[in-house]
Amino acid sequence: MQSLETALKADLAAHGETRWRMTLAYYNPPLFYQRFLRFVELGQAIDGKSALLARSPYSIALRRQSLRTGIQIPPGVFAEGLSIAHYGSIIVNSRARVGALCRLHSATNIGAREYERPPTIGARVYIGPGAVIYGDIQIGDEAVIGANSVVNRDVPAGSTVAGSPARVIAERGSRQVMPDWYPKDGWKYD
C-alpha cells in the first residue's frame, strides 16, 4: 500500500484541490468518502493490538458514507489519485485492481461472476457514467470507457471504447477527456 499522505494528496489533486478543508465534506461527498476509504486502508495495514482501534472508527464512518453516497468501493482496490466525479450507485468488486489516476463516474459497476476473476484496470483510465465492466479482462493505461458501455473484452491501452458490447471507436486516450487540473506528465504533490 502506498503511504497515507501520498494517497490523500493524490486524491485531493485528482479532484482539483490542493488541501483538505472541512467544507469539502459538505460540498464534495465523494472526496469525503475517499478520505475515509484511505484511512480504512491504513488501518488494514496495521498489525497487532492497535489494529482494531485503528480500524473500527474509520470502518464505521466509511459504511455511513457508503450509505449516504451510494458508493461501495472496498479498501485496497484503487491506487492513489482516484477521482469520483459524482456520487450515486458505484459498485466495485473487492478483488478488482485499478491503477493510479482513475476517474470514475456515477452508475458504474466493476465486477465479476462468483468464480471469475474481476477486471484489472490500468492507470489514467476514464470510466464514463453508467459503464459496466466485468469479467477476467484487462483495460490498458489511458483508456476511455464511454458512457453506458458494457465492457466484457480486453481494451487496448490508449483507446476509446463505447457501446454494448463495447467496441474500439477511436485510438485517442484519456488525456483528451480528463479535467484540466489533471497533470499531463505526472503528479507533483508538494
HELIX and SHEET records of a PDB file:
HELIX    1   1 LEU A    4  ALA A   14  1                                  11    
HELIX    2   2 THR A   23  TYR A   27  1                                   5    
HELIX    3   3 PRO A   29  ALA A   45  1                                  17    
HELIX    4   4 SER A   50  THR A   69  1                                  20    
HELIX    5   5 SER A  174  GLN A  176  5                                   3    
SHEET    1   A 5 ILE A  71  GLN A  72  0                                        
SHEET    2   A 5 ILE A  90  VAL A  92  1                                        
SHEET    3   A 5 ASN A 109  GLY A 111  1                                        
SHEET    4   A 5 VAL A 132  TYR A 134  1                                        
SHEET    5   A 5 VAL A 150  VAL A 151  1                                        
SHEET    1   B 6 SER A  83  ILE A  84  0                                        
SHEET    2   B 6 ARG A 103  LEU A 104  1                                        
SHEET    3   B 6 TYR A 126  ILE A 127  1                                        
SHEET    4   B 6 VAL A 144  ILE A 145  1                                        
SHEET    5   B 6 THR A 160  ALA A 162  1                                        
SHEET    6   B 6 ARG A 167  ALA A 170 -1                                        
SHEET    1   C 3 ARG A  97  VAL A  98  0                                        
SHEET    2   C 3 THR A 120  ILE A 121  1                                        
SHEET    3   C 3 GLN A 138  ILE A 139  1                                        
END                                                                             
